[in-house]
Amino acid sequence: MITLKTVTKNIIFSSDASTLKEALEQAVNASKSLDNIDLSNQDLEGIQMAGASLQGANLEGANFAFSNLVGCNLSEANLRKATFNGANLQGAYIRDADLYGSNFSNSNLSNAYFRHKSINNSLLKVKGASFANAIMVDNLIDSIEFTECSFSHASLKFATLKHIWFISCDMGKTNFKGAALYDTHIDKTDLHGANFEAVDLAKVEMSNSDISDAYIGHSTFSVVCGNSRLKTSQSQRIILANFLLNWLELTIDKSDIETKLQELLKEYAPANKYSEALTKTGEPHNT
């Protein structure tokens, strides 16, 4: 006999299953709520718990690798150092969960919600979590500060990010194609090779970050520069110049290139790069 209990030792479900995984799957199939359950440090790899309600659960250190957690409610759950590598979390609702050191690498998080019930513009602090290679298409991510997190090679296509900070994160080759970024701040972050195709960057503030080899086709990058939204240190100027040159190469209507963009290039780029940039716009230049 296996008895499932909450963190306060209240009985949730009793089962004659031989393993904890079987008992949990029976509880989910019986539409039993698993809110506030204590599953800390349990090895539940491959478990089938689609649609489970785990609100307020203690899942610290638990292993959910390659599990089916589609549509699960993980709001206010303790997910510290929990593993979801390769898990299917499509449509999961993850509001105000403790994500410190959690591992969502290679997981499917399409249409998932990462939200913080913000009071006085507060942010949920997330440190050391990994979303490397995760599928995060159409995510809603709201009011969160990510520090030292990895989004390397993750897909955030068509995601919506609101009131977000990325600090000292690895976002190399992250795919932001078509994403909506509102009040997004990026600092000391590796964005080399990231894809910003069709992204409005006008409400993004960036500082001290590596944006080398980033792709920005059909983005409103010139608006960002014109409003000084993109902040760079002196060490980034050549990287920024190359970034702008890539944008110029991708611009279809050369007549739309703003004077402010040319002024920025003149300030940041070496003389030969500035000359090259103006040549591409069809404007006269001095050698």
C-alpha contacts under 8 A as a table, 3 or more apart, distances in Angstrom:
res1	aa1	res2	aa2	distance
1	M	14	S	6.96
1	M	15	S	5.64
1	M	16	D	4.48
1	M	17	A	6.54
1	M	18	S	7.38
2	I	14	S	5.74
2	I	15	S	5.21
2	I	16	D	6.17
2	I	17	A	6.57
2	I	18	S	7.53
2	I	19	T	7.62
2	I	20	L	6.97
2	I	23	A	6.84
3	T	11	I	6.81
3	T	12	I	7.45
3	T	13	F	5.84
3	T	14	S	4.37
3	T	15	S	6.36
4	L	11	I	5.95
4	L	12	I	5.37
4	L	13	F	5.15
4	L	14	S	6.20
4	L	23	A	7.90
4	L	24	L	7.89
4	L	37	I	7.33
5	K	8	T	7.57
5	K	9	K	5.13
5	K	10	N	5.22
5	K	11	I	4.46
5	K	12	I	5.28
5	K	13	F	7.28
5	K	37	I	5.78
5	K	38	D	6.72
6	T	9	K	4.99
6	T	10	N	5.22
6	T	11	I	6.57
6	T	12	I	6.78
6	T	34	L	7.85
6	T	35	D	7.41
6	T	36	N	5.08
6	T	37	I	3.91
6	T	38	D	5.50
6	T	57	A	7.76
7	V	10	N	7.49
7	V	36	N	5.97
7	V	37	I	5.64
7	V	38	D	5.02
7	V	57	A	7.63
7	V	58	N	7.14
11	I	14	S	7.66
12	I	32	K	7.73
12	I	33	S	7.61
12	I	34	L	6.96
12	I	37	I	7.94
13	F	27	A	6.63
13	F	32	K	7.54
14	S	23	A	7.73
15	S	23	A	5.71
15	S	26	Q	7.74
16	D	23	A	7.59
17	A	20	L	7.34
17	A	22	E	5.76
17	A	23	A	5.38
18	S	22	E	7.01
18	S	23	A	7.72
19	T	22	E	5.32
19	T	23	A	6.39
20	L	23	A	5.04
20	L	24	L	6.17
21	K	24	L	5.19
21	K	25	E	6.20
21	K	44	L	6.22
21	K	47	I	6.36
22	E	25	E	5.14
22	E	26	Q	6.13
23	A	26	Q	5.08
23	A	27	A	6.21
24	L	27	A	5.03
24	L	28	V	6.26
24	L	49	M	7.67
25	E	28	V	5.12
25	E	29	N	6.13
25	E	47	I	7.35
25	E	48	Q	6.22
25	E	49	M	6.06
26	Q	29	N	5.06
26	Q	30	A	6.11
27	A	30	A	5.03
27	A	31	S	6.34
27	A	32	K	5.22
27	A	33	S	7.76
27	A	34	L	7.96
28	V	31	S	4.96
28	V	32	K	5.61
28	V	33	S	7.41
28	V	34	L	7.99
28	V	49	M	6.24
28	V	50	A	7.85
28	V	51	G	7.66
28	V	52	A	5.89
29	N	32	K	7.56
31	S	52	A	7.85
33	S	52	A	7.06
33	S	53	S	5.51
33	S	54	L	7.24
34	L	37	I	5.54
34	L	52	A	7.07
34	L	53	S	5.57
34	L	54	L	5.10
34	L	55	Q	7.45
34	L	57	A	7.48
35	D	53	S	5.88
35	D	54	L	4.48
35	D	55	Q	4.66
35	D	56	G	5.79
35	D	57	A	5.67
36	N	54	L	6.58
36	N	55	Q	6.13
36	N	56	G	4.58
36	N	57	A	3.90
36	N	58	N	6.61
36	N	77	A	7.83
37	I	54	L	7.10
37	I	56	G	7.56
37	I	57	A	4.77
37	I	58	N	6.22
38	D	57	A	5.96
38	D	58	N	4.76
38	D	59	L	6.57
39	L	42	Q	5.66
39	L	57	A	7.48
39	L	58	N	5.87
39	L	59	L	5.10
39	L	60	E	7.51
39	L	62	A	6.66
40	S	58	N	5.69
40	S	59	L	4.52
40	S	60	E	4.72
40	S	61	G	5.75
40	S	62	A	5.33
41	N	59	L	7.04
41	N	60	E	6.13
41	N	61	G	4.44
41	N	62	A	4.20
41	N	63	N	7.12
42	Q	61	G	7.31
42	Q	62	A	4.76
42	Q	63	N	6.28
43	D	62	A	5.93
43	D	63	N	4.81
43	D	64	F	7.10
44	L	47	I	5.68
44	L	62	A	7.13
44	L	63	N	5.40
44	L	64	F	5.26
44	L	65	A	7.57
44	L	67	S	7.88
45	E	63	N	5.68
45	E	64	F	4.67
45	E	65	A	4.82
45	E	66	F	6.14
45	E	67	S	5.98
46	G	64	F	6.57
46	G	65	A	6.17
46	G	66	F	4.94
46	G	67	S	4.02
46	G	68	N	6.98
47	I	64	F	7.01
47	I	66	F	7.79
47	I	67	S	4.86
47	I	68	N	6.32
48	Q	67	S	5.98
48	Q	68	N	4.83
48	Q	69	L	6.81
49	M	52	A	5.56
49	M	67	S	7.59
49	M	68	N	5.72
49	M	69	L	5.22
49	M	70	V	7.56
49	M	72	C	7.69
50	A	68	N	5.61
50	A	69	L	4.47
50	A	70	V	4.64
50	A	71	G	6.09
50	A	72	C	6.16
51	G	69	L	6.73
51	G	70	V	6.00
51	G	71	G	4.78
51	G	72	C	4.66
51	G	73	N	7.38
52	A	69	L	7.30
52	A	71	G	7.36
52	A	72	C	4.91
52	A	73	N	6.49
53	S	72	C	5.79
53	S	73	N	4.78
53	S	74	L	6.91
54	L	57	A	5.30
54	L	72	C	7.10
54	L	73	N	5.55
54	L	74	L	5.17
54	L	75	S	7.34
54	L	77	A	7.01
55	Q	73	N	5.82
55	Q	74	L	4.97
55	Q	75	S	4.84
55	Q	76	E	5.87
55	Q	77	A	5.63
56	G	74	L	7.14
56	G	75	S	6.32
56	G	76	E	4.73
56	G	77	A	4.16
56	G	78	N	6.93
57	A	74	L	7.52
57	A	76	E	7.50
57	A	77	A	4.72
57	A	78	N	6.21
58	N	77	A	5.99
58	N	78	N	4.83
58	N	79	L	7.05
59	L	62	A	5.32
59	L	77	A	6.99
59	L	78	N	5.45
59	L	79	L	5.22
59	L	80	R	7.34
59	L	82	A	6.51
60	E	78	N	5.66
60	E	79	L	4.98
60	E	80	R	4.77
60	E	81	K	5.96
60	E	82	A	5.42
61	G	79	L	7.26
61	G	80	R	6.33
61	G	81	K	4.90
61	G	82	A	4.30
61	G	83	T	7.06
62	A	79	L	7.96
62	A	81	K	7.62
62	A	82	A	4.85
62	A	83	T	6.32
63	N	82	A	5.97
63	N	83	T	4.81
63	N	84	F	6.65
64	F	67	S	5.47
64	F	82	A	7.52
64	F	83	T	5.63
64	F	84	F	4.90
64	F	85	N	7.30
64	F	87	A	6.86
65	A	83	T	5.95
65	A	84	F	4.57
65	A	85	N	4.64
65	A	86	G	5.70
65	A	87	A	5.40
66	F	84	F	6.95
66	F	85	N	6.27
66	F	86	G	4.61
66	F	87	A	4.07
66	F	88	N	6.96
66	F	107	S	8.00
67	S	84	F	7.52
67	S	86	G	7.49
67	S	87	A	4.72
67	S	88	N	6.25
68	N	87	A	6.12
68	N	88	N	5.07
68	N	89	L	6.85
69	L	72	C	5.50
69	L	87	A	7.07
69	L	88	N	5.64
69	L	89	L	4.92
69	L	90	Q	7.49
69	L	92	A	7.40
70	V	88	N	5.85
70	V	89	L	4.54
70	V	90	Q	4.88
70	V	91	G	6.12
70	V	92	A	6.10
71	G	89	L	6.58
71	G	90	Q	6.07
71	G	91	G	4.68
71	G	92	A	4.38
71	G	93	Y	6.95
72	C	89	L	7.18
72	C	91	G	7.41
72	C	92	A	4.82
72	C	93	Y	6.32
73	N	92	A	5.96
73	N	93	Y	4.87
73	N	94	I	6.44
74	L	77	A	5.41
74	L	92	A	7.22
74	L	93	Y	5.88
74	L	94	I	4.85
74	L	95	R	7.00
74	L	97	A	6.89
75	S	93	Y	6.33
75	S	94	I	4.66
75	S	95	R	4.33
75	S	96	D	5.90
75	S	97	A	5.51
76	E	94	I	7.41
76	E	95	R	6.03
76	E	96	D	4.87
76	E	97	A	4.21
76	E	98	D	6.98
77	A	96	D	7.63
77	A	97	A	4.83
77	A	98	D	6.39
78	N	97	A	5.99
78	N	98	D	4.96
78	N	99	L	7.20
79	L	82	A	5.17
79	L	97	A	6.69
79	L	98	D	5.38
79	L	99	L	5.21
79	L	100	Y	7.14
79	L	102	S	6.29
80	R	98	D	5.90
80	R	99	L	5.27
80	R	100	Y	4.79
80	R	101	G	5.76
80	R	102	S	5.51
81	K	99	L	7.41
81	K	100	Y	6.29
81	K	101	G	4.55
81	K	102	S	4.21
81	K	103	N	6.79
82	A	101	G	7.49
82	A	102	S	4.93
82	A	103	N	6.29
83	T	102	S	6.03
83	T	103	N	4.76
83	T	104	F	6.55
84	F	87	A	5.25
84	F	102	S	7.78
84	F	103	N	5.67
84	F	104	F	4.84
84	F	105	S	7.15
84	F	107	S	6.72
85	N	103	N	6.15
85	N	104	F	5.12
85	N	105	S	5.00
85	N	106	N	5.67
85	N	107	S	5.58
86	G	104	F	7.36
86	G	105	S	6.62
86	G	106	N	4.75
86	G	107	S	4.19
86	G	108	N	7.08
87	A	104	F	7.69
87	A	106	N	7.57
87	A	107	S	4.83
87	A	108	N	6.36
88	N	107	S	5.92
88	N	108	N	4.85
88	N	109	L	6.77
89	L	92	A	5.36
89	L	107	S	7.12
89	L	108	N	5.59
89	L	109	L	4.96
89	L	110	S	7.34
89	L	112	A	7.16
90	Q	108	N	5.97
90	Q	109	L	4.78
90	Q	110	S	4.84
90	Q	111	N	5.87
90	Q	112	A	5.81
91	G	109	L	6.89
91	G	110	S	6.31
91	G	111	N	4.72
91	G	112	A	4.27
91	G	113	Y	7.08
92	A	109	L	7.24
92	A	111	N	7.44
92	A	112	A	4.73
92	A	113	Y	6.33
93	Y	112	A	5.95
93	Y	113	Y	4.94
93	Y	114	F	6.76
94	I	97	A	6.06
94	I	112	A	7.46
94	I	113	Y	5.66
94	I	114	F	4.95
94	I	115	R	6.52
95	R	113	Y	7.10
95	R	114	F	5.56
95	R	115	R	4.55
95	R	116	H	5.62
95	R	117	K	7.50
96	D	114	F	7.74
96	D	115	R	6.23
96	D	116	H	4.97
96	D	117	K	6.91
96	D	124	L	6.88
98	D	126	V	7.39
99	L	102	S	5.33
99	L	126	V	5.77
99	L	127	K	7.41
99	L	129	A	6.58
100	Y	126	V	5.49
100	Y	127	K	5.14
100	Y	128	G	6.02
100	Y	129	A	5.91
101	G	127	K	6.28
101	G	128	G	4.54
101	G	129	A	4.34
101	G	130	S	7.26
102	S	128	G	7.30
102	S	129	A	4.76
102	S	130	S	6.43
103	N	129	A	5.82
103	N	130	S	4.86
103	N	131	F	6.65
104	F	107	S	5.51
104	F	129	A	7.63
104	F	130	S	5.67
104	F	131	F	4.88
104	F	132	A	7.28
104	F	134	A	6.79
105	S	130	S	5.74
105	S	131	F	4.56
105	S	132	A	4.61
105	S	133	N	5.73
105	S	134	A	5.35
106	N	131	F	7.22
106	N	132	A	6.37
106	N	133	N	4.82
106	N	134	A	4.45
106	N	135	I	7.19
107	S	131	F	7.74
107	S	133	N	7.50
107	S	134	A	4.88
107	S	135	I	6.33
108	N	134	A	5.96
108	N	135	I	4.82
108	N	136	M	6.69
109	L	112	A	5.35
109	L	134	A	6.92
109	L	135	I	5.52
109	L	136	M	4.82
109	L	137	V	7.21
109	L	139	N	7.40
110	S	135	I	5.96
110	S	136	M	4.70
110	S	137	V	4.71
110	S	138	D	5.97
110	S	139	N	6.09
111	N	136	M	7.05
111	N	137	V	6.30
111	N	138	D	4.92
111	N	139	N	4.75
111	N	140	L	7.25
112	A	136	M	7.33
112	A	138	D	7.53
112	A	139	N	5.12
112	A	140	L	6.63
113	Y	139	N	5.93
113	Y	140	L	4.96
113	Y	141	I	6.17
114	F	139	N	7.65
114	F	140	L	6.16
114	F	141	I	4.73
114	F	142	D	6.35
115	R	140	L	7.40
115	R	141	I	5.74
115	R	142	D	4.78
115	R	143	S	6.51
115	R	144	I	7.35
116	H	123	L	6.92
116	H	124	L	5.93
116	H	142	D	6.19
116	H	143	S	5.56
116	H	144	I	6.73
117	K	143	S	7.86
118	S	121	N	5.51
118	S	122	S	5.14
118	S	123	L	6.48
118	S	143	S	6.62
119	I	122	S	5.44
121	N	143	S	7.69
122	S	143	S	7.15
123	L	143	S	4.96
123	L	144	I	4.89
123	L	145	E	5.95
124	L	143	S	6.37
124	L	144	I	4.57
124	L	145	E	5.93
125	K	144	I	6.10
125	K	145	E	5.00
125	K	146	F	6.41
125	K	147	T	7.71
126	V	129	A	6.89
126	V	144	I	7.11
126	V	145	E	5.95
126	V	146	F	4.88
126	V	147	T	6.20
126	V	149	C	7.86
127	K	146	F	5.89
127	K	147	T	4.73
127	K	148	E	5.82
127	K	149	C	6.12
128	G	147	T	6.54
128	G	148	E	5.12
128	G	149	C	4.75
128	G	150	S	7.59
129	A	148	E	7.49
129	A	149	C	4.88
129	A	150	S	6.60
130	S	149	C	5.60
130	S	150	S	4.70
130	S	151	F	6.53
131	F	134	A	5.30
131	F	149	C	7.58
131	F	150	S	5.65
131	F	151	F	4.86
131	F	152	S	7.32
131	F	154	A	6.64
132	A	150	S	5.58
132	A	151	F	4.57
132	A	152	S	4.69
132	A	153	H	5.97
132	A	154	A	5.42
133	N	151	F	6.99
133	N	152	S	6.20
133	N	153	H	4.81
133	N	154	A	4.20
133	N	155	S	7.09
134	A	151	F	7.58
134	A	153	H	7.57
134	A	154	A	4.76
134	A	155	S	6.36
135	I	154	A	6.02
135	I	155	S	5.03
135	I	156	L	6.96
136	M	139	N	5.54
136	M	154	A	7.07
136	M	155	S	5.45
136	M	156	L	4.90
136	M	157	K	7.14
136	M	159	A	7.20
137	V	155	S	6.16
137	V	156	L	5.00
137	V	157	K	4.88
137	V	158	F	5.99
137	V	159	A	5.72
138	D	156	L	7.05
138	D	157	K	6.45
138	D	158	F	5.01
138	D	159	A	4.12
138	D	160	T	6.87
139	N	156	L	7.13
139	N	158	F	7.59
139	N	159	A	4.59
139	N	160	T	6.13
140	L	159	A	6.02
140	L	160	T	4.91
140	L	161	L	6.14
141	I	144	I	7.28
141	I	159	A	7.79
141	I	160	T	6.26
141	I	161	L	4.91
141	I	162	K	6.37
141	I	164	I	7.70
142	D	161	L	5.93
142	D	162	K	4.78
142	D	163	H	6.02
142	D	164	I	6.60
143	S	162	K	6.16
143	S	163	H	4.71
143	S	164	I	5.49
144	I	163	H	6.89
144	I	164	I	5.21
144	I	165	W	6.53
145	E	164	I	5.78
145	E	165	W	4.53
145	E	166	F	6.17
145	E	167	I	7.59
146	F	149	C	6.05
146	F	164	I	7.76
146	F	165	W	5.94
146	F	166	F	4.94
146	F	167	I	6.15
146	F	169	C	7.40
147	T	165	W	7.99
147	T	166	F	6.08
147	T	167	I	4.71
147	T	168	S	5.89
147	T	169	C	6.12
148	E	167	I	6.40
148	E	168	S	4.98
148	E	169	C	4.61
148	E	170	D	7.26
149	C	168	S	7.46
149	C	169	C	4.89
149	C	170	D	6.40
150	S	169	C	5.71
150	S	170	D	4.65
150	S	171	M	6.25
151	F	154	A	5.22
151	F	169	C	7.45
151	F	170	D	5.87
151	F	171	M	4.79
151	F	172	G	7.36
151	F	174	T	6.38
152	S	170	D	5.72
152	S	171	M	4.60
152	S	172	G	4.91
152	S	173	K	6.05
152	S	174	T	5.59
153	H	171	M	7.12
153	H	172	G	6.35
153	H	173	K	4.91
153	H	174	T	4.58
153	H	175	N	6.91
154	A	171	M	7.86
154	A	173	K	7.55
154	A	174	T	5.00
154	A	175	N	6.29
155	S	174	T	6.02
155	S	175	N	4.74
155	S	176	F	6.70
156	L	159	A	5.34
156	L	174	T	7.23
156	L	175	N	5.58
156	L	176	F	4.97
156	L	177	K	7.18
156	L	179	A	6.82
157	K	175	N	6.09
157	K	176	F	4.96
157	K	177	K	4.78
157	K	178	G	5.78
157	K	179	A	5.54
158	F	176	F	7.08
158	F	177	K	6.31
158	F	178	G	4.65
158	F	179	A	4.01
158	F	180	A	6.76
159	A	176	F	7.57
159	A	178	G	7.53
159	A	179	A	4.73
159	A	180	A	6.26
160	T	179	A	5.87
160	T	180	A	4.75
160	T	181	L	6.14
160	T	182	Y	7.87
161	L	164	I	6.44
161	L	179	A	7.72
161	L	180	A	6.16
161	L	181	L	4.93
161	L	182	Y	6.01
161	L	184	T	7.14
162	K	181	L	6.30
162	K	182	Y	4.76
162	K	183	D	5.93
162	K	184	T	6.55
163	H	182	Y	6.32
163	H	183	D	4.85
163	H	184	T	5.59
163	H	185	H	7.93
164	I	182	Y	7.90
164	I	183	D	6.62
164	I	184	T	4.77
164	I	185	H	6.15
165	W	184	T	5.96
165	W	185	H	4.70
165	W	186	I	5.91
165	W	187	D	7.80
166	F	169	C	6.07
166	F	185	H	6.24
166	F	186	I	4.80
166	F	187	D	6.20
166	F	189	T	7.03
167	I	186	I	6.14
167	I	187	D	4.91
167	I	188	K	5.87
167	I	189	T	6.10
168	S	187	D	6.37
168	S	188	K	4.71
168	S	189	T	4.63
168	S	190	D	7.49
169	C	188	K	7.25
169	C	189	T	4.82
169	C	190	D	6.41
170	D	189	T	6.05
170	D	190	D	5.09
170	D	191	L	7.03
171	M	174	T	5.29
171	M	189	T	6.91
171	M	190	D	5.45
171	M	191	L	4.93
171	M	192	H	7.45
171	M	194	A	7.15
172	G	190	D	5.66
172	G	191	L	4.63
172	G	192	H	4.90
172	G	193	G	5.93
172	G	194	A	5.84
173	K	191	L	6.67
173	K	192	H	6.16
173	K	193	G	4.54
173	K	194	A	4.02
173	K	195	N	6.64
173	K	214	A	7.90
174	T	191	L	7.32
174	T	193	G	7.51
174	T	194	A	4.82
174	T	195	N	6.36
175	N	194	A	5.86
175	N	195	N	4.76
175	N	196	F	6.91
176	F	179	A	5.33
176	F	194	A	7.35
176	F	195	N	5.55
176	F	196	F	5.17
176	F	197	E	7.08
176	F	199	V	7.25
177	K	195	N	6.06
177	K	196	F	5.32
177	K	197	E	4.79
177	K	198	A	6.01
177	K	199	V	6.36
178	G	196	F	7.50
178	G	197	E	6.40
178	G	198	A	5.01
178	G	199	V	5.20
179	A	198	A	7.73
179	A	199	V	5.77
179	A	200	D	8.00
180	A	199	V	6.57
180	A	200	D	6.78
181	L	184	T	5.97
181	L	199	V	7.69
181	L	200	D	6.99
181	L	201	L	6.89
181	L	203	K	6.71
181	L	204	V	6.85
182	Y	203	K	5.51
182	Y	204	V	6.93
183	D	203	K	5.38
183	D	204	V	6.02
183	D	205	E	7.79
184	T	203	K	6.57
184	T	204	V	4.85
184	T	205	E	6.38
185	H	204	V	5.80
185	H	205	E	4.82
185	H	206	M	5.91
186	I	189	T	6.47
186	I	204	V	7.57
186	I	205	E	6.21
186	I	206	M	4.66
186	I	207	S	6.34
186	I	209	S	7.41
187	D	206	M	5.81
187	D	207	S	4.84
187	D	208	N	5.79
187	D	209	S	5.97
188	K	207	S	6.47
188	K	208	N	4.80
188	K	209	S	4.68
188	K	210	D	7.74
189	T	208	N	7.22
189	T	209	S	4.74
189	T	210	D	6.51
190	D	209	S	5.79
190	D	210	D	4.96
190	D	211	I	6.94
191	L	194	A	5.41
191	L	209	S	6.89
191	L	210	D	5.43
191	L	211	I	4.90
191	L	212	S	7.27
191	L	214	A	7.12
192	H	210	D	5.77
192	H	211	I	4.80
192	H	212	S	4.82
192	H	213	D	5.68
192	H	214	A	5.69
193	G	211	I	7.11
193	G	212	S	6.42
193	G	213	D	4.67
193	G	214	A	4.22
193	G	215	Y	6.71
194	A	211	I	7.46
194	A	213	D	7.46
194	A	214	A	4.75
194	A	215	Y	6.27
195	N	214	A	5.90
195	N	215	Y	4.79
195	N	216	I	6.44
196	F	199	V	5.44
196	F	214	A	7.27
196	F	215	Y	5.69
196	F	216	I	4.71
196	F	217	G	7.08
196	F	219	S	6.90
197	E	215	Y	6.40
197	E	216	I	4.86
197	E	217	G	4.77
197	E	218	H	5.85
197	E	219	S	5.86
198	A	216	I	7.29
198	A	217	G	6.41
198	A	218	H	4.83
198	A	219	S	4.65
198	A	220	T	7.82
199	V	216	I	7.71
199	V	218	H	7.43
199	V	219	S	4.96
199	V	220	T	6.95
200	D	203	K	7.43
200	D	219	S	5.70
200	D	220	T	5.22
200	D	221	F	7.22
201	L	204	V	5.25
201	L	219	S	7.07
201	L	220	T	6.04
201	L	221	F	5.85
201	L	223	V	7.68
201	L	224	V	6.05
202	A	220	T	6.75
202	A	221	F	6.92
202	A	223	V	5.68
202	A	224	V	4.54
202	A	227	N	7.94
202	A	229	R	6.86
203	K	224	V	7.39
203	K	229	R	7.18
204	V	224	V	7.44
204	V	229	R	6.38
204	V	230	L	7.04
205	E	229	R	5.07
205	E	230	L	5.16
205	E	231	K	6.52
206	M	209	S	6.88
206	M	229	R	7.22
206	M	230	L	4.98
206	M	231	K	5.29
206	M	232	T	7.02
207	S	230	L	6.88
207	S	231	K	4.80
207	S	232	T	4.93
207	S	233	S	6.88
208	N	231	K	7.60
208	N	232	T	5.58
208	N	233	S	5.65
208	N	236	Q	6.99
209	S	232	T	7.54
209	S	236	Q	7.55
210	D	236	Q	7.29
210	D	239	I	7.35
211	I	214	A	5.57
211	I	239	I	6.74
211	I	240	L	7.22
211	I	243	F	7.15
212	S	239	I	5.59
212	S	240	L	7.54
212	S	242	N	7.38
212	S	243	F	6.53
213	D	242	N	8.00
213	D	243	F	6.93
214	A	243	F	6.81
215	Y	246	N	7.52
215	Y	247	W	7.94
216	I	219	S	5.53
216	I	221	F	7.51
216	I	246	N	7.68
216	I	247	W	6.20
217	G	247	W	6.50
217	G	250	L	5.79
217	G	251	T	7.51
218	H	250	L	7.54
218	H	251	T	7.37
220	T	223	V	5.70
220	T	224	V	7.10
221	F	224	V	5.16
221	F	225	C	6.60
221	F	247	W	7.98
222	S	225	C	5.14
222	S	226	G	6.02
222	S	257	I	7.91
222	S	258	E	7.41
222	S	261	L	6.33
223	V	226	G	5.02
223	V	227	N	6.17
224	V	227	N	5.45
224	V	228	S	6.10
224	V	229	R	4.93
224	V	230	L	5.89
225	C	228	S	4.87
225	C	229	R	5.99
225	C	230	L	5.88
225	C	260	K	7.81
225	C	261	L	6.95
225	C	264	L	7.75
226	G	229	R	7.60
226	G	260	K	5.99
226	G	261	L	6.97
228	S	231	K	6.62
232	T	235	S	7.91
232	T	236	Q	5.89
232	T	237	R	6.99
232	T	240	L	7.99
233	S	236	Q	5.41
233	S	237	R	7.02
234	Q	237	R	5.57
235	S	238	I	7.48
236	Q	239	I	5.20
236	Q	240	L	6.07
237	R	240	L	5.02
237	R	241	A	6.09
237	R	268	Y	5.25
237	R	269	A	6.89
238	I	241	A	4.95
238	I	242	N	6.28
238	I	268	Y	6.56
238	I	269	A	5.90
238	I	270	P	7.60
239	I	242	N	5.29
239	I	243	F	6.20
240	L	243	F	4.83
240	L	244	L	6.19
240	L	268	Y	7.48
241	A	244	L	5.12
241	A	245	L	6.17
241	A	265	L	6.12
241	A	268	Y	6.07
241	A	269	A	5.21
241	A	273	K	7.85
242	N	245	L	4.94
242	N	246	N	6.25
243	F	246	N	5.28
243	F	247	W	6.51
244	L	247	W	4.91
244	L	248	L	6.26
244	L	265	L	7.53
245	L	248	L	5.00
245	L	249	E	6.34
245	L	277	A	6.27
246	N	249	E	5.16
246	N	250	L	6.45
247	W	250	L	5.15
247	W	251	T	6.25
248	L	251	T	5.21
248	L	254	K	7.89
248	L	257	I	7.98
248	L	277	A	7.40
248	L	280	K	7.25
248	L	281	T	7.50
249	E	280	K	7.38
251	T	254	K	6.21
253	D	256	D	5.80
253	D	257	I	7.89
254	K	257	I	5.85
254	K	281	T	5.64
254	K	282	G	7.70
255	S	281	T	7.52
257	I	261	L	6.92
257	I	262	Q	7.91
257	I	281	T	7.53
258	E	261	L	5.35
258	E	262	Q	6.82
259	T	262	Q	5.16
259	T	263	E	6.28
260	K	263	E	4.98
260	K	264	L	6.16
261	L	264	L	5.05
261	L	265	L	6.25
262	Q	265	L	5.06
262	Q	266	K	6.16
262	Q	278	L	7.42
263	E	266	K	5.03
263	E	267	E	6.30
264	L	267	E	5.15
264	L	268	Y	6.09
265	L	268	Y	5.17
265	L	269	A	5.31
265	L	274	Y	5.98
265	L	277	A	7.75
266	K	269	A	5.79
266	K	270	P	7.68
266	K	271	A	7.43
266	K	274	Y	5.54
269	A	272	N	7.89
269	A	273	K	5.67
269	A	274	Y	5.66
270	P	273	K	5.28
270	P	274	Y	6.23
271	A	274	Y	5.12
271	A	275	S	6.20
272	N	275	S	5.10
272	N	276	E	6.15
273	K	276	E	4.94
273	K	277	A	6.10
274	Y	277	A	5.03
274	Y	278	L	6.29
275	S	278	L	5.33
275	S	279	T	6.18
275	S	285	H	6.32
275	S	286	N	7.28
275	S	287	T	6.96
276	E	279	T	5.10
276	E	280	K	6.46
277	A	280	K	5.24
277	A	281	T	6.65
278	L	281	T	5.06
278	L	282	G	6.34
278	L	283	E	5.49
278	L	284	P	7.01
278	L	285	H	6.52
279	T	282	G	5.22
279	T	283	E	6.11
279	T	284	P	7.11
279	T	285	H	7.27
280	K	283	E	7.76
